[in-house]
Amino acid sequence: MRKTRLLKWGGVLGCALALAGCKSTAPVRAAPAVAALCFSERPTGVHALSPDQWRAEVLYPLLLSGYDTRTWQVATPVTDCMGTPVLWQDPAPGECVEAGSTAAMLPPTTLTAGDVVVSEIRPELRLVWAVARHFADGEGLGPVALVESTPRGLAVKALGVLRSRTKNAKLRLERMGGVEMLVAEGERCAGPMGTACQRAVRVLLQRGNRFINEPVLTAEGACASPALFQLNRTASRSLPSRWLRRYDYTAALSFTTEVIRLQEQMVVNDMDPKQPSIPPRQFRKAQIDRSVKLSAGRLVVDDSSLWGRLLEDGATESTK
């Protein structure tokens, strides 16, 4: 019996000394799973905080299904990384539809590095908008995501669809009433050398891990407008006297933890198109401060816009 025990202990000792000849039964711990809507491994040789991981050629395959890395083209209809169609949904049919939302979608083109908008939130966190389609009015459409750089790769933490102006576009997060909001600011430009620009701000609410397009309501619960705030607008109409009446609207937008503040001003001038050198005659001028806040989780505005109040029937808004 003693000999048998010695033989057994000798075998164990031999196994410990000769690791190559014995197999370990200890479990292998897998890498921790990444809680994300979509995920892609980081390119070889790119470390976790490298700016190279935020290049367009890395972000397109992350956010767009059917993206061809060789041709820089995406299959149509466009779908996001979860296979969901990239469609812009107005909050309700026939309501809260902003001017220009029916502009024609341009034919698909090869995507470029300039079609990706990336804004830093923290060193490891970015807002990313992949503009997959363009419209005739200077707007673009595509998936927008909150993307985190993890030790393993890029993880999509929140996802939605954004339609906004693409020139000089900027993205950021604002927090109001305990709710995160994605704020997209951009412009469209026309005229000589593209110097006549109209800027606007789009707001999407973050609901869980989704960015949602929701309307702005009145205190009574009716639809007031889309969550689109135009910072400058121009319109004109012909008068019976054959003079021209011009409407110039400007707005300043600011965010606090409680409200979105809108400071609006509108100037209405009459001018003789046959004598452009003569200074215009002021017909009306007004200004107003408005605020938008969260009430029962919905965006609610306390007053109507000057643009809707002072713009007369027959006036045509300029998109240039």
DOVEX-6429 format. One line per 8 residues: number of its first residue (from 1); their letters; for each residue x, y, z of N, C-alpha, C, O. Coordinates in steps of 0.05 Angstrom, whole numbers. Layout:
// residues N
NUM> A> X/Y/Z/X/Y/Z/X/Y/Z/X/Y/Z; ...
***
This chain:
// residues 320
1> MRKTRLLK> 17/-24/0/0/0/0/17/25/0/12/44/-15; 38/25/16/56/49/18/69/53/-9/73/76/-17; 77/32/-22/90/34/-48/72/46/-68/80/63/-85; 46/38/-68/27/49/-87/24/79/-83/23/94/-102; 22/88/-57/19/117/-52/44/132/-61/41/154/-72; 67/120/-57/92/134/-66/92/136/-96/101/157/-107; 82/116/-110/82/118/-139/63/140/-148/69/155/-167; 40/142/-134/21/163/-142/32/191/-138/30/208/-155
9> WGGVLGCA> 44/195/-115/56/221/-109/79/227/-128/84/250/-136; 94/206/-135/116/210/-154/106/219/-181/118/235/-194; 82/207/-189/71/216/-215/62/244/-215/66/259/-234; 50/252/-192/41/281/-190/65/299/-191/65/320/-204; 86/292/-176/110/309/-176/123/310/-203/133/331/-211; 123/287/-217/135/287/-244/119/305/-263/130/318/-280; 93/305/-259/76/323/-276/82/352/-271/83/368/-289; 85/359/-245/91/387/-238/118/395/-249/121/418/-257
17> LALAGCKS> 137/376/-250/164/384/-259/166/384/-289/182/398/-301; 151/367/-302/152/364/-331/126/375/-343/109/359/-351; 123/401/-344/98/413/-353/91/406/-382/68/404/-389; 111/402/-397/106/396/-425/92/370/-429/79/366/-449; 94/352/-410/82/326/-413/56/323/-399/44/301/-400; 45/344/-387/19/343/-372/1/365/-381/11/387/-386; -25/360/-383/-45/380/-392/-58/392/-368/-67/378/-350; -61/418/-368/-74/432/-346/-104/430/-350/-114/432/-372
25> TAPVRAAP> -119/427/-328/-148/426/-329/-161/452/-319/-185/454/-317; -144/473/-314/-155/499/-305/-171/512/-328/-162/512/-350; -194/524/-322/-210/536/-343/-197/560/-355/-183/575/-341; -201/565/-381/-190/588/-395/-211/610/-394/-234/606/-403; -205/633/-383/-224/655/-380/-225/671/-406/-205/682/-415; -249/673/-417/-252/687/-442/-251/717/-437/-256/726/-415; -245/732/-458/-246/762/-456/-274/771/-450/-293/760/-460; -276/792/-433/-303/801/-425/-318/811/-449/-307/824/-467
33> AVAALCFS> -344/806/-450/-361/815/-472/-365/845/-470/-366/856/-448; -368/857/-493/-372/886/-494/-402/892/-498/-414/883/-518; -414/906/-479/-442/913/-481/-445/935/-502/-440/959/-496; -454/928/-526/-455/948/-548/-476/939/-568/-482/915/-570; -488/959/-582/-506/952/-603/-492/940/-627/-502/922/-640; -468/951/-633/-451/941/-654/-422/943/-645/-416/959/-628; -405/926/-656/-378/925/-648/-360/917/-671/-367/901/-688; -336/929/-672/-316/921/-692/-288/921/-679/-281/938/-662
41> ERPTGVHA> -273/900/-686/-245/898/-676/-229/922/-686/-233/931/-709; -210/930/-670/-193/952/-678/-173/942/-699/-163/919/-696; -166/958/-719/-147/949/-739/-120/942/-727/-112/954/-707; -107/923/-739/-81/914/-729/-61/938/-728/-58/953/-747; -47/940/-705/-27/961/-702/-38/988/-693/-23/1006/-689; -64/989/-689/-77/1014/-679/-84/1011/-650/-99/993/-643; -73/1028/-632/-78/1025/-604/-104/1039/-596/-116/1054/-612; -112/1036/-570/-138/1044/-561/-143/1074/-562/-166/1082/-564
49> LSPDQWRA> -123/1090/-561/-127/1119/-561/-116/1132/-586/-112/1157/-587; -110/1116/-606/-99/1127/-631/-120/1142/-647/-142/1133/-650; -113/1165/-658/-132/1179/-676/-139/1163/-701/-159/1168/-713; -122/1144/-708/-127/1129/-733/-152/1112/-731/-163/1105/-752; -161/1106/-707/-185/1089/-705/-211/1105/-711/-232/1093/-715; -208/1131/-713/-231/1148/-720/-231/1157/-749/-245/1176/-756; -216/1143/-766/-216/1149/-795/-242/1139/-808/-255/1120/-798; -249/1151/-830/-274/1144/-844/-274/1115/-852/-294/1101/-850
57> EVLYPLLL> -251/1105/-862/-250/1077/-871/-254/1057/-849/-259/1033/-854; -250/1065/-824/-255/1048/-801/-284/1051/-791/-297/1031/-783; -295/1075/-793/-322/1080/-782/-344/1072/-801/-365/1063/-791; -340/1074/-827/-361/1065/-845/-369/1036/-841/-392/1030/-839; -349/1017/-840/-357/989/-836/-370/984/-809/-386/966/-806; -364/1001/-789/-376/998/-763/-406/1006/-763/-422/992/-751; -413/1027/-777/-440/1038/-776/-458/1030/-798/-483/1032/-795; -447/1022/-821/-464/1016/-845/-462/987/-853/-440/977/-858
65> SGYDTRTW> -485/974/-855/-486/947/-866/-484/950/-897/-493/970/-908; -471/931/-909/-469/931/-938/-449/951/-949/-451/959/-972; -430/959/-932/-410/978/-942/-387/963/-954/-376/944/-942; -378/971/-978/-356/958/-992/-330/973/-986/-327/996/-995; -312/961/-972/-287/974/-964/-269/980/-988/-251/997/-986; -273/966/-1010/-256/970/-1034/-266/994/-1050/-249/1009/-1060; -292/997/-1054/-303/1018/-1071/-313/1042/-1056/-320/1062/-1069; -315/1040/-1030/-326/1062/-1013/-355/1067/-1021/-365/1090/-1020
73> QVATPVTD> -370/1047/-1028/-398/1050/-1034/-414/1033/-1015/-405/1013/-1004; -439/1041/-1011/-457/1027/-993/-481/1018/-1008/-492/1032/-1025; -491/994/-1001/-514/982/-1015/-539/998/-1008/-541/1009/-986; -557/1000/-1027/-583/1013/-1023/-605/992/-1024/-603/973/-1039; -626/995/-1008/-630/1016/-988/-610/1015/-965/-601/993/-958; -603/1038/-955/-582/1039/-934/-593/1028/-908/-615/1035/-900; -577/1012/-895/-584/1002/-868/-560/1006/-849/-537/1008/-858; -567/1009/-824/-546/1014/-804/-533/988/-796/-539/967/-807
81> CMGTPVLW> -516/989/-776/-501/965/-768/-518/943/-755/-510/921/-753; -543/950/-747/-561/931/-736/-581/920/-757/-598/904/-752; -577/929/-782/-594/921/-804/-620/936/-806/-638/928/-821; -623/958/-791/-647/975/-792/-645/995/-815/-624/1008/-818; -666/997/-831/-665/1017/-853/-660/1045/-842/-672/1054/-822; -643/1060/-857/-637/1088/-849/-658/1106/-863/-654/1114/-886; -679/1112/-848/-701/1128/-859/-707/1151/-839/-705/1147/-815; -714/1174/-850/-720/1196/-833/-750/1196/-828/-766/1199/-847
89> QDPAPGEC> -759/1194/-803/-787/1193/-796/-795/1219/-783/-784/1227/-762; -814/1233/-796/-825/1256/-783/-842/1247/-759/-853/1225/-760; -844/1263/-738/-859/1254/-714/-887/1245/-719/-896/1226/-706; -901/1258/-738/-929/1249/-744/-935/1257/-773/-926/1279/-781; -949/1241/-788/-956/1248/-816/-970/1274/-818/-990/1279/-805; -959/1292/-834/-972/1318/-839/-967/1338/-817/-977/1361/-819; -953/1331/-796/-948/1350/-774/-918/1353/-770/-902/1335/-776; -910/1377/-760/-882/1382/-753/-863/1377/-776/-840/1368/-771
97> VEAGSTAA> -872/1383/-800/-854/1379/-823/-842/1406/-830/-857/1424/-837; -816/1408/-828/-803/1433/-834/-801/1438/-864/-801/1419/-880; -799/1463/-872/-796/1470/-900/-770/1458/-911/-749/1459/-898; -772/1446/-934/-749/1434/-947/-746/1405/-941/-729/1392/-953; -763/1393/-924/-760/1365/-917/-768/1347/-940/-763/1323/-940; -782/1358/-960/-789/1343/-984/-769/1346/-1007/-775/1337/-1029; -746/1358/-1001/-726/1361/-1022/-718/1334/-1033/-717/1314/-1019; -711/1334/-1059/-704/1309/-1072/-678/1297/-1061/-659/1311/-1056
105> MLPPTTLT> -678/1270/-1058/-653/1257/-1050/-636/1253/-1075/-646/1244/-1096; -611/1259/-1073/-593/1257/-1096/-585/1228/-1100/-586/1212/-1082; -577/1221/-1125/-569/1193/-1131/-546/1185/-1113/-530/1201/-1105; -544/1159/-1107/-522/1149/-1090/-495/1155/-1103/-492/1154/-1128; -475/1161/-1087/-448/1167/-1097/-428/1152/-1080/-435/1141/-1059; -403/1152/-1089/-382/1140/-1073/-378/1157/-1049/-375/1182/-1051; -377/1145/-1025/-372/1160/-1001/-344/1170/-999/-326/1158/-1011; -340/1191/-984/-313/1203/-981/-307/1206/-951/-325/1203/-934
113> AGDVVVSE> -282/1213/-945/-275/1218/-917/-290/1242/-906/-295/1243/-882; -298/1260/-924/-313/1284/-915/-342/1278/-908/-356/1296/-898; -351/1254/-913/-379/1247/-907/-382/1236/-879/-404/1227/-871; -361/1236/-863/-362/1227/-835/-357/1251/-817/-337/1265/-821; -375/1256/-798/-371/1278/-779/-365/1265/-752/-381/1248/-742; -343/1272/-740/-334/1260/-715/-330/1283/-695/-315/1302/-700; -342/1281/-671/-339/1301/-650/-331/1287/-624/-344/1268/-616; -310/1297/-611/-300/1285/-587/-317/1293/-563/-323/1317/-558
121> IRPELRLV> -326/1273/-547/-339/1278/-522/-319/1275/-499/-316/1292/-482; -304/1253/-500/-281/1247/-482/-260/1234/-500/-266/1225/-522; -235/1231/-490/-215/1218/-506/-223/1191/-518/-215/1184/-540; -239/1176/-502/-247/1149/-512/-275/1148/-523/-285/1127/-530; -288/1172/-525/-316/1172/-533/-321/1193/-555/-312/1216/-552; -335/1185/-576/-340/1204/-598/-369/1201/-607/-382/1180/-605; -380/1224/-617/-405/1223/-633/-397/1221/-662/-380/1236/-671; -409/1203/-677/-402/1198/-704/-427/1198/-722/-447/1184/-716
129> WAVARHFA> -427/1213/-743/-449/1214/-762/-438/1206/-789/-420/1220/-801; -448/1184/-800/-440/1174/-826/-460/1183/-847/-482/1171/-848; -454/1203/-862/-473/1214/-881/-473/1197/-906/-455/1198/-923; -494/1180/-909/-495/1160/-930/-510/1170/-955/-504/1162/-977; -528/1189/-951/-543/1201/-973/-545/1231/-970/-544/1242/-948; -547/1244/-993/-549/1273/-994/-575/1282/-1007/-586/1268/-1024; -584/1307/-1000/-608/1319/-1011/-601/1344/-1026/-580/1356/-1022; -620/1352/-1043/-616/1375/-1060/-615/1401/-1044/-605/1421/-1054
137> DGEGLGPV> -625/1401/-1019/-626/1425/-1003/-602/1428/-985/-602/1445/-967; -581/1411/-989/-557/1414/-973/-557/1398/-948/-539/1400/-931; -578/1381/-944/-578/1364/-920/-568/1336/-927/-566/1328/-950; -561/1322/-906/-551/1294/-909/-566/1276/-890/-578/1285/-870; -565/1250/-895/-579/1230/-880/-561/1206/-875/-547/1197/-893; -561/1196/-850/-545/1173/-844/-547/1166/-815/-557/1181/-799; -535/1143/-807/-535/1135/-779/-517/1153/-763/-496/1162/-772; -526/1159/-738/-510/1175/-719/-507/1158/-694/-527/1145/-686
145> ALVESTPR> -484/1158/-683/-478/1139/-661/-460/1151/-640/-443/1169/-646; -463/1142/-616/-444/1147/-594/-425/1123/-593/-434/1101/-587; -399/1127/-600/-380/1105/-603/-359/1107/-582/-347/1129/-578; -353/1085/-569/-333/1084/-548/-310/1067/-557/-313/1045/-569; -286/1076/-552/-262/1061/-557/-256/1044/-533/-250/1054/-511; -257/1017/-536/-252/998/-514/-225/985/-519/-213/988/-540; -216/969/-499/-190/955/-504/-191/937/-528/-170/932/-540; -214/926/-535/-216/908/-557/-222/921/-584/-214/911/-605
153> GLAVKALG> -237/943/-584/-244/956/-609/-265/978/-604/-266/990/-583; -281/983/-625/-300/1005/-624/-328/994/-619/-337/975/-632; -342/1005/-599/-368/996/-590/-388/1018/-593/-384/1041/-584; -411/1012/-607/-433/1032/-610/-450/1030/-585/-463/1009/-580; -452/1052/-570/-467/1053/-545/-495/1063/-549/-514/1056/-535; -499/1081/-569/-526/1091/-575/-526/1096/-605/-506/1103/-617; -550/1094/-617/-553/1094/-646/-579/1107/-654/-599/1104/-640; -578/1121/-676/-603/1133/-687/-598/1141/-716/-579/1134/-728
161> VLRSRTKN> -617/1157/-726/-616/1167/-754/-617/1198/-752/-633/1209/-738; -599/1211/-766/-598/1240/-766/-600/1251/-794/-587/1242/-813; -618/1270/-797/-620/1286/-822/-614/1315/-814/-628/1327/-798; -593/1326/-825/-584/1353/-817/-567/1365/-840/-560/1352/-859; -561/1390/-837/-544/1404/-856/-515/1395/-853/-505/1392/-830; -501/1392/-875/-476/1378/-874/-451/1397/-874/-430/1389/-866; -455/1421/-884/-432/1439/-886/-424/1449/-858/-441/1459/-844; -398/1448/-852/-388/1456/-826/-405/1444/-803/-411/1457/-783
169> AKLRLERM> -411/1418/-806/-428/1405/-786/-413/1399/-760/-389/1393/-761; -427/1402/-738/-415/1397/-712/-436/1382/-695/-460/1387/-697; -426/1363/-679/-443/1347/-661/-434/1351/-632/-411/1355/-627; -454/1351/-614/-447/1351/-585/-470/1340/-569/-492/1336/-580; -465/1334/-544/-485/1325/-526/-491/1347/-506/-473/1360/-495; -517/1352/-501/-526/1370/-480/-544/1355/-461/-558/1336/-470; -544/1362/-436/-562/1349/-417/-581/1369/-405/-573/1390/-395; -607/1363/-408/-628/1381/-398/-649/1365/-384/-660/1345/-395
177> GGVEMLVA> -656/1373/-359/-676/1359/-345/-670/1330/-340/-688/1313/-339; -644/1323/-338/-636/1295/-334/-636/1278/-359/-632/1254/-357; -641/1290/-382/-642/1275/-407/-619/1284/-426/-615/1308/-429; -605/1265/-438/-584/1272/-457/-597/1279/-484/-616/1266/-492; -586/1299/-497/-595/1307/-523/-571/1309/-542/-550/1320/-535; -575/1298/-566/-555/1301/-587/-562/1327/-602/-584/1330/-612; -542/1345/-604/-546/1371/-617/-528/1371/-642/-504/1369/-641; -541/1374/-666/-527/1374/-691/-531/1401/-704/-553/1410/-710
185> EGERCAGP> -509/1415/-708/-509/1442/-720/-495/1441/-747/-473/1430/-749; -507/1454/-767/-495/1455/-793/-507/1476/-810/-526/1490/-802; -497/1480/-834/-507/1501/-851/-508/1493/-881/-496/1473/-888; -522/1508/-896/-522/1506/-925/-515/1533/-937/-525/1553/-927; -500/1533/-957/-489/1559/-968/-494/1560/-998/-493/1540/-1012; -499/1584/-1008/-502/1589/-1036/-491/1617/-1042/-477/1628/-1026; -498/1627/-1066/-488/1653/-1073/-459/1653/-1082/-447/1631/-1084; -448/1676/-1089/-420/1678/-1098/-401/1667/-1078/-401/1676/-1055
193> MGTACQRA> -385/1648/-1086/-364/1635/-1068/-377/1622/-1044/-363/1617/-1024; -403/1616/-1045/-416/1603/-1023/-416/1618/-997/-413/1607/-975; -419/1645/-999/-417/1662/-975/-444/1666/-962/-445/1675/-939; -466/1661/-975/-492/1664/-963/-501/1638/-950/-508/1619/-964; -499/1637/-924/-503/1612/-910/-527/1614/-890/-531/1635/-878; -542/1593/-888/-563/1591/-869/-557/1568/-850/-552/1545/-858; -557/1574/-824/-549/1554/-804/-573/1545/-788/-591/1561/-783; -572/1520/-780/-595/1508/-765/-584/1488/-745/-562/1477/-748
201> VRVLLQRG> -600/1483/-724/-593/1464/-703/-615/1443/-701/-638/1450/-697; -607/1418/-702/-626/1396/-699/-621/1383/-671/-598/1379/-663; -642/1376/-657/-640/1363/-631/-653/1336/-632/-677/1333/-639; -639/1315/-623/-650/1288/-620/-648/1281/-590/-627/1286/-578; -669/1269/-579/-668/1260/-552/-657/1232/-550/-663/1215/-567; -641/1227/-530/-630/1200/-525/-649/1185/-506/-652/1192/-483; -662/1164/-517/-680/1147/-502/-666/1120/-499/-667/1104/-517; -654/1115/-476/-639/1090/-472/-615/1090/-491/-598/1108/-488
209> NRFINEPV> -614/1071/-509/-591/1070/-527/-599/1078/-556/-586/1070/-575; -621/1094/-558/-629/1104/-584/-631/1135/-584/-639/1147/-564; -624/1147/-606/-628/1175/-611/-654/1178/-627/-656/1167/-649; -673/1194/-616/-700/1195/-627/-707/1223/-636/-702/1242/-622; -719/1225/-660/-730/1251/-670/-757/1255/-658/-776/1240/-665; -760/1275/-641/-786/1281/-629/-794/1310/-633/-776/1327/-635; -820/1316/-635/-828/1344/-640/-827/1361/-615/-824/1352/-593; -829/1387/-620/-833/1407/-598/-863/1412/-596/-876/1418/-616
217> LTAEGACA> -874/1410/-572/-902/1413/-568/-909/1440/-555/-892/1453/-543; -934/1448/-557/-944/1471/-543/-952/1461/-514/-952/1437/-509; -958/1481/-497/-966/1474/-470/-992/1457/-470/-997/1443/-451; -1008/1460/-491/-1033/1444/-493/-1029/1417/-505/-1048/1401/-507; -1004/1411/-513/-998/1384/-524/-999/1382/-554/-996/1361/-566; -1005/1405/-568/-1006/1405/-597/-978/1407/-609/-959/1415/-594; -975/1400/-634/-949/1402/-647/-942/1431/-652/-957/1445/-666; -920/1440/-642/-911/1468/-647/-892/1469/-671/-894/1486/-688
225> SPALFQLN> -872/1450/-671/-853/1450/-693/-836/1425/-690/-837/1412/-670; -820/1419/-710/-799/1398/-706/-778/1409/-687/-777/1433/-681; -761/1391/-677/-739/1400/-660/-716/1409/-677/-694/1399/-675; -723/1428/-695/-704/1440/-713/-705/1470/-709/-727/1482/-712; -683/1482/-703/-683/1511/-697/-665/1525/-717/-640/1522/-717; -677/1541/-734/-662/1555/-755/-652/1581/-743/-667/1596/-730; -627/1587/-748/-615/1610/-735/-616/1635/-753/-612/1657/-743; -621/1631/-779/-626/1655/-796/-642/1646/-820/-637/1625/-832
233> RTASRSLP> -662/1663/-827/-680/1657/-850/-686/1683/-864/-686/1705/-852; -693/1681/-889/-700/1704/-905/-723/1697/-924/-724/1675/-935; -742/1716/-927/-764/1712/-945/-771/1739/-958/-762/1760/-948; -787/1739/-979/-795/1764/-991/-822/1760/-1006/-830/1737/-1012; -836/1782/-1011/-860/1781/-1027/-864/1808/-1041/-854/1829/-1032; -877/1807/-1063/-883/1831/-1079/-907/1845/-1068/-927/1833/-1061; -906/1872/-1066/-928/1888/-1056/-944/1899/-1080/-934/1901/-1102; -969/1907/-1075/-985/1919/-1097/-971/1944/-1109/-976/1949/-1133
241> SRWLRRYD> -955/1958/-1094/-941/1981/-1104/-917/1973/-1122/-903/1990/-1132; -912/1947/-1124/-889/1936/-1139/-863/1939/-1124/-841/1933/-1134; -865/1947/-1099/-842/1946/-1082/-838/1917/-1072/-856/1900/-1075; -816/1913/-1059/-810/1886/-1049/-808/1888/-1018/-795/1905/-1007; -822/1869/-1005/-821/1868/-976/-803/1844/-969/-807/1822/-978; -783/1850/-952/-763/1830/-945/-764/1824/-915/-766/1843/-898; -764/1798/-908/-765/1789/-880/-738/1777/-872/-730/1757/-885; -725/1788/-852/-700/1777/-843/-702/1768/-814/-709/1784/-796
249> YTAALSFT> -697/1743/-809/-700/1731/-783/-674/1720/-773/-659/1708/-789; -667/1726/-748/-643/1715/-736/-650/1704/-708/-669/1714/-695; -635/1684/-699/-640/1673/-672/-613/1665/-660/-595/1656/-674; -612/1667/-633/-589/1657/-618/-600/1635/-600/-621/1638/-587; -585/1612/-599/-594/1589/-585/-574/1582/-563/-550/1582/-568; -584/1577/-539/-566/1570/-517/-579/1548/-500/-604/1546/-499; -562/1531/-487/-572/1509/-471/-564/1512/-442/-542/1520/-436; -583/1506/-424/-577/1504/-396/-586/1476/-387/-597/1461/-403
257> TEVIRLQE> -582/1470/-361/-591/1444/-351/-621/1443/-348/-632/1422/-343; -635/1466/-352/-664/1467/-348/-679/1473/-374/-701/1462/-378; -668/1490/-391/-683/1499/-415/-665/1503/-438/-640/1506/-436; -677/1504/-462/-664/1514/-486/-675/1543/-490/-699/1547/-492; -657/1562/-491/-665/1590/-494/-663/1599/-523/-642/1593/-536; -684/1612/-533/-684/1623/-560/-688/1653/-559/-709/1662/-550; -669/1668/-569/-672/1697/-571/-675/1703/-601/-657/1701/-616; -699/1712/-608/-707/1716/-636/-710/1746/-642/-719/1762/-626
265> QMVVNDMD> -702/1753/-667/-707/1780/-677/-715/1778/-706/-704/1762/-721; -733/1796/-713/-742/1796/-741/-746/1825/-750/-759/1841/-736; -735/1831/-773/-737/1858/-785/-750/1855/-812/-743/1838/-829; -771/1872/-817/-785/1872/-842/-781/1899/-855/-788/1920/-844; -769/1898/-880/-764/1923/-894/-777/1923/-921/-781/1902/-934; -785/1947/-930/-796/1951/-957/-775/1965/-974/-762/1984/-964; -772/1957/-999/-752/1969/-1016/-762/1970/-1045/-779/1954/-1053; -752/1990/-1059/-759/1993/-1088/-738/1978/-1104/-715/1987/-1106
273> PKQPSIPP> -745/1956/-1117/-726/1941/-1133/-714/1957/-1157/-693/1949/-1167; -728/1978/-1165/-718/1995/-1187/-697/2015/-1178/-682/2026/-1194; -696/2019/-1151/-676/2037/-1140/-661/2024/-1117/-665/2032/-1094; -645/2004/-1123/-632/1989/-1101/-613/2006/-1084/-606/1998/-1062; -604/2029/-1094/-586/2045/-1079/-599/2061/-1056/-586/2070/-1038; -626/2063/-1058/-641/2078/-1037/-644/2059/-1013/-652/2036/-1016; -638/2069/-988/-641/2052/-964/-669/2042/-961/-688/2056/-967; -673/2017/-952/-700/2006/-948/-715/2021/-926/-703/2033/-909
281> RQFRKAQI> -741/2019/-927/-758/2032/-908/-768/2010/-888/-779/1990/-897; -762/2014/-863/-770/1994/-843/-800/1994/-839/-812/2014/-834; -811/1970/-843/-840/1966/-839/-846/1955/-811/-866/1963/-799; -829/1938/-801/-834/1926/-775/-809/1914/-764/-791/1905/-778; -807/1915/-737/-784/1902/-723/-794/1891/-697/-809/1905/-682; -786/1867/-690/-795/1855/-665/-774/1836/-655/-757/1825/-670; -774/1831/-629/-757/1811/-617/-771/1797/-594/-790/1809/-582; -763/1773/-588/-776/1757/-567/-757/1737/-556/-739/1727/-570
289> DRSVKLSA> -760/1730/-531/-745/1708/-518/-764/1685/-513/-786/1689/-501; -757/1661/-522/-773/1638/-518/-757/1616/-504/-732/1618/-503; -770/1596/-493/-755/1575/-480/-769/1548/-486/-794/1546/-488; -752/1527/-488/-762/1500/-492/-752/1484/-468/-728/1485/-461; -770/1469/-455/-761/1453/-432/-774/1425/-434/-792/1421/-451; -765/1407/-417/-776/1381/-416/-799/1380/-395/-795/1387/-372; -822/1372/-404/-845/1369/-387/-857/1342/-391/-866/1335/-413; -857/1326/-370/-866/1298/-372/-851/1283/-394/-861/1266/-408
297> GRLVVDDS> -825/1290/-396/-808/1276/-415/-810/1286/-444/-796/1275/-461; -826/1306/-449/-830/1316/-477/-819/1345/-479/-819/1360/-459; -811/1353/-503/-802/1380/-508/-826/1398/-510/-844/1393/-527; -827/1419/-494/-850/1438/-494/-840/1466/-496/-821/1474/-481; -851/1482/-514/-843/1510/-518/-864/1528/-506/-888/1522/-505; -856/1551/-496/-874/1569/-482/-887/1590/-500/-905/1605/-490; -878/1593/-525/-889/1614/-542/-884/1607/-571/-868/1589/-577; -898/1620/-589/-894/1615/-618/-872/1632/-629/-865/1653/-617
305> SLWGRLLE> -861/1624/-652/-838/1638/-663/-846/1664/-677/-868/1666/-688; -828/1683/-678/-832/1708/-693/-836/1702/-722/-851/1716/-736; -822/1682/-732/-824/1676/-761/-852/1669/-769/-863/1679/-789; -865/1652/-753/-893/1645/-758/-912/1668/-754/-933/1670/-767; -906/1686/-735/-923/1708/-729/-923/1730/-750/-944/1740/-758; -899/1737/-760/-896/1761/-776/-895/1755/-806/-898/1773/-823; -890/1730/-814/-888/1724/-842/-916/1724/-854/-934/1710/-845; -920/1740/-875/-947/1744/-886/-952/1724/-909/-934/1713/-921
313> DGATESTK> -978/1721/-914/-986/1703/-937/-974/1714/-963/-973/1738/-968; -965/1695/-979/-953/1703/-1005/-923/1707/-1004/-911/1710/-1025; -911/1706/-980/-882/1709/-978/-869/1682/-985/-879/1661/-978; -846/1684/-999/-831/1660/-1007/-804/1660/-993/-789/1679/-995; -799/1638/-979/-773/1637/-965/-751/1631/-985/-753/1614/-1003; -729/1644/-981/-705/1640/-997/-688/1618/-984/-684/1617/-960; -677/1600/-1001/-659/1579/-992/-630/1586/-999/-613/1569/-998; -625/1611/-1007/-598/1620/-1015/-589/1642/-997/-567/1652/-1000
***
